[in-house]
């Protein structure tokens, strides 16, 4: 059992794995939030602005 734990610790340190999960989670949150913001009602002064091509249109 100790050998299995030593191999797991040596192959992927906890801090690198945690950092990768945090970075991917942040990127996903920003992407999903941006899509939601662009598909929501525009704030005052932004009504006539065009939607970026990369943001998909969602029919209600």
Chimera marker file (.cmm) of the C-alpha trace (Angstrom):
<marker_set name="trace">
<marker id="1" x="0.000" y="0.000" z="0.000" r="1" g="1" b="0" radius="0.5"/>
<marker id="2" x="2.818" y="2.401" z="0.872" r="1" g="1" b="0" radius="0.5"/>
<marker id="3" x="4.428" y="1.758" z="-2.515" r="1" g="1" b="0" radius="0.5"/>
<marker id="4" x="1.156" y="2.676" z="-4.292" r="1" g="1" b="0" radius="0.5"/>
<marker id="5" x="0.890" y="5.940" z="-2.329" r="1" g="1" b="0" radius="0.5"/>
<marker id="6" x="4.538" y="6.801" z="-3.054" r="1" g="1" b="0" radius="0.5"/>
<marker id="7" x="4.006" y="6.237" z="-6.784" r="1" g="1" b="0" radius="0.5"/>
<marker id="8" x="0.851" y="8.380" z="-6.801" r="1" g="1" b="0" radius="0.5"/>
<marker id="9" x="2.575" y="11.236" z="-4.955" r="1" g="1" b="0" radius="0.5"/>
<marker id="10" x="5.643" y="11.138" z="-7.178" r="1" g="1" b="0" radius="0.5"/>
<marker id="11" x="3.689" y="11.086" z="-10.447" r="1" g="1" b="0" radius="0.5"/>
<marker id="12" x="1.325" y="14.033" z="-9.810" r="1" g="1" b="0" radius="0.5"/>
<marker id="13" x="2.000" y="16.416" z="-6.937" r="1" g="1" b="0" radius="0.5"/>
<marker id="14" x="-1.074" y="17.764" z="-5.181" r="1" g="1" b="0" radius="0.5"/>
<marker id="15" x="-0.276" y="21.424" z="-5.787" r="1" g="1" b="0" radius="0.5"/>
<marker id="16" x="0.061" y="20.981" z="-9.561" r="1" g="1" b="0" radius="0.5"/>
<marker id="17" x="-3.184" y="19.010" z="-9.759" r="1" g="1" b="0" radius="0.5"/>
<marker id="18" x="-5.028" y="21.566" z="-7.638" r="1" g="1" b="0" radius="0.5"/>
<marker id="19" x="-3.660" y="24.446" z="-9.692" r="1" g="1" b="0" radius="0.5"/>
<marker id="20" x="-4.764" y="22.768" z="-12.914" r="1" g="1" b="0" radius="0.5"/>
<marker id="21" x="-8.287" y="22.174" z="-11.584" r="1" g="1" b="0" radius="0.5"/>
<marker id="22" x="-8.554" y="25.791" z="-10.402" r="1" g="1" b="0" radius="0.5"/>
<marker id="23" x="-7.288" y="27.172" z="-13.722" r="1" g="1" b="0" radius="0.5"/>
<marker id="24" x="-9.662" y="25.020" z="-15.787" r="1" g="1" b="0" radius="0.5"/>
<marker id="25" x="-12.582" y="25.885" z="-13.503" r="1" g="1" b="0" radius="0.5"/>
<marker id="26" x="-11.847" y="29.604" z="-13.800" r="1" g="1" b="0" radius="0.5"/>
<marker id="27" x="-11.623" y="29.401" z="-17.589" r="1" g="1" b="0" radius="0.5"/>
<marker id="28" x="-14.932" y="27.502" z="-17.742" r="1" g="1" b="0" radius="0.5"/>
<marker id="29" x="-16.639" y="30.014" z="-15.429" r="1" g="1" b="0" radius="0.5"/>
<marker id="30" x="-15.440" y="32.973" z="-17.501" r="1" g="1" b="0" radius="0.5"/>
<marker id="31" x="-16.537" y="31.314" z="-20.757" r="1" g="1" b="0" radius="0.5"/>
<marker id="32" x="-19.982" y="30.328" z="-19.502" r="1" g="1" b="0" radius="0.5"/>
<marker id="33" x="-20.463" y="33.705" z="-17.813" r="1" g="1" b="0" radius="0.5"/>
<marker id="34" x="-19.540" y="35.572" z="-20.983" r="1" g="1" b="0" radius="0.5"/>
<marker id="35" x="-22.010" y="33.569" z="-23.062" r="1" g="1" b="0" radius="0.5"/>
<marker id="36" x="-24.739" y="34.158" z="-20.473" r="1" g="1" b="0" radius="0.5"/>
<marker id="37" x="-24.007" y="37.890" z="-20.317" r="1" g="1" b="0" radius="0.5"/>
<marker id="38" x="-24.075" y="38.320" z="-24.100" r="1" g="1" b="0" radius="0.5"/>
<marker id="39" x="-27.359" y="36.388" z="-24.322" r="1" g="1" b="0" radius="0.5"/>
<marker id="40" x="-29.014" y="38.403" z="-21.550" r="1" g="1" b="0" radius="0.5"/>
<marker id="41" x="-30.848" y="41.706" z="-21.874" r="1" g="1" b="0" radius="0.5"/>
<marker id="42" x="-28.391" y="44.478" z="-22.654" r="1" g="1" b="0" radius="0.5"/>
<marker id="43" x="-27.717" y="47.119" z="-20.001" r="1" g="1" b="0" radius="0.5"/>
<marker id="44" x="-28.610" y="50.763" z="-20.700" r="1" g="1" b="0" radius="0.5"/>
<marker id="45" x="-26.430" y="52.110" z="-23.486" r="1" g="1" b="0" radius="0.5"/>
<marker id="46" x="-25.558" y="48.659" z="-24.879" r="1" g="1" b="0" radius="0.5"/>
<marker id="47" x="-28.846" y="47.926" z="-26.677" r="1" g="1" b="0" radius="0.5"/>
<marker id="48" x="-27.501" y="48.668" z="-30.174" r="1" g="1" b="0" radius="0.5"/>
<marker id="49" x="-24.176" y="46.831" z="-29.799" r="1" g="1" b="0" radius="0.5"/>
<marker id="50" x="-23.659" y="43.712" z="-31.905" r="1" g="1" b="0" radius="0.5"/>
<marker id="51" x="-23.080" y="40.250" z="-30.520" r="1" g="1" b="0" radius="0.5"/>
<marker id="52" x="-19.574" y="38.820" z="-31.140" r="1" g="1" b="0" radius="0.5"/>
<marker id="53" x="-19.467" y="36.018" z="-33.724" r="1" g="1" b="0" radius="0.5"/>
<marker id="54" x="-18.031" y="33.524" z="-31.233" r="1" g="1" b="0" radius="0.5"/>
<marker id="55" x="-21.052" y="33.744" z="-28.902" r="1" g="1" b="0" radius="0.5"/>
<marker id="56" x="-23.850" y="31.331" z="-29.894" r="1" g="1" b="0" radius="0.5"/>
<marker id="57" x="-27.424" y="32.599" z="-30.152" r="1" g="1" b="0" radius="0.5"/>
<marker id="58" x="-29.878" y="30.902" z="-27.795" r="1" g="1" b="0" radius="0.5"/>
<marker id="59" x="-33.566" y="30.940" z="-28.733" r="1" g="1" b="0" radius="0.5"/>
<marker id="60" x="-35.984" y="31.411" z="-25.857" r="1" g="1" b="0" radius="0.5"/>
<link id1="1" id2="2" r="1" g="1" b="0" radius="0.2"/>
<link id1="2" id2="3" r="1" g="1" b="0" radius="0.2"/>
<link id1="3" id2="4" r="1" g="1" b="0" radius="0.2"/>
<link id1="4" id2="5" r="1" g="1" b="0" radius="0.2"/>
<link id1="5" id2="6" r="1" g="1" b="0" radius="0.2"/>
<link id1="6" id2="7" r="1" g="1" b="0" radius="0.2"/>
<link id1="7" id2="8" r="1" g="1" b="0" radius="0.2"/>
<link id1="8" id2="9" r="1" g="1" b="0" radius="0.2"/>
<link id1="9" id2="10" r="1" g="1" b="0" radius="0.2"/>
<link id1="10" id2="11" r="1" g="1" b="0" radius="0.2"/>
<link id1="11" id2="12" r="1" g="1" b="0" radius="0.2"/>
<link id1="12" id2="13" r="1" g="1" b="0" radius="0.2"/>
<link id1="13" id2="14" r="1" g="1" b="0" radius="0.2"/>
<link id1="14" id2="15" r="1" g="1" b="0" radius="0.2"/>
<link id1="15" id2="16" r="1" g="1" b="0" radius="0.2"/>
<link id1="16" id2="17" r="1" g="1" b="0" radius="0.2"/>
<link id1="17" id2="18" r="1" g="1" b="0" radius="0.2"/>
<link id1="18" id2="19" r="1" g="1" b="0" radius="0.2"/>
<link id1="19" id2="20" r="1" g="1" b="0" radius="0.2"/>
<link id1="20" id2="21" r="1" g="1" b="0" radius="0.2"/>
<link id1="21" id2="22" r="1" g="1" b="0" radius="0.2"/>
<link id1="22" id2="23" r="1" g="1" b="0" radius="0.2"/>
<link id1="23" id2="24" r="1" g="1" b="0" radius="0.2"/>
<link id1="24" id2="25" r="1" g="1" b="0" radius="0.2"/>
<link id1="25" id2="26" r="1" g="1" b="0" radius="0.2"/>
<link id1="26" id2="27" r="1" g="1" b="0" radius="0.2"/>
<link id1="27" id2="28" r="1" g="1" b="0" radius="0.2"/>
<link id1="28" id2="29" r="1" g="1" b="0" radius="0.2"/>
<link id1="29" id2="30" r="1" g="1" b="0" radius="0.2"/>
<link id1="30" id2="31" r="1" g="1" b="0" radius="0.2"/>
<link id1="31" id2="32" r="1" g="1" b="0" radius="0.2"/>
<link id1="32" id2="33" r="1" g="1" b="0" radius="0.2"/>
<link id1="33" id2="34" r="1" g="1" b="0" radius="0.2"/>
<link id1="34" id2="35" r="1" g="1" b="0" radius="0.2"/>
<link id1="35" id2="36" r="1" g="1" b="0" radius="0.2"/>
<link id1="36" id2="37" r="1" g="1" b="0" radius="0.2"/>
<link id1="37" id2="38" r="1" g="1" b="0" radius="0.2"/>
<link id1="38" id2="39" r="1" g="1" b="0" radius="0.2"/>
<link id1="39" id2="40" r="1" g="1" b="0" radius="0.2"/>
<link id1="40" id2="41" r="1" g="1" b="0" radius="0.2"/>
<link id1="41" id2="42" r="1" g="1" b="0" radius="0.2"/>
<link id1="42" id2="43" r="1" g="1" b="0" radius="0.2"/>
<link id1="43" id2="44" r="1" g="1" b="0" radius="0.2"/>
<link id1="44" id2="45" r="1" g="1" b="0" radius="0.2"/>
<link id1="45" id2="46" r="1" g="1" b="0" radius="0.2"/>
<link id1="46" id2="47" r="1" g="1" b="0" radius="0.2"/>
<link id1="47" id2="48" r="1" g="1" b="0" radius="0.2"/>
<link id1="48" id2="49" r="1" g="1" b="0" radius="0.2"/>
<link id1="49" id2="50" r="1" g="1" b="0" radius="0.2"/>
<link id1="50" id2="51" r="1" g="1" b="0" radius="0.2"/>
<link id1="51" id2="52" r="1" g="1" b="0" radius="0.2"/>
<link id1="52" id2="53" r="1" g="1" b="0" radius="0.2"/>
<link id1="53" id2="54" r="1" g="1" b="0" radius="0.2"/>
<link id1="54" id2="55" r="1" g="1" b="0" radius="0.2"/>
<link id1="55" id2="56" r="1" g="1" b="0" radius="0.2"/>
<link id1="56" id2="57" r="1" g="1" b="0" radius="0.2"/>
<link id1="57" id2="58" r="1" g="1" b="0" radius="0.2"/>
<link id1="58" id2="59" r="1" g="1" b="0" radius="0.2"/>
<link id1="59" id2="60" r="1" g="1" b="0" radius="0.2"/>
</marker_set>
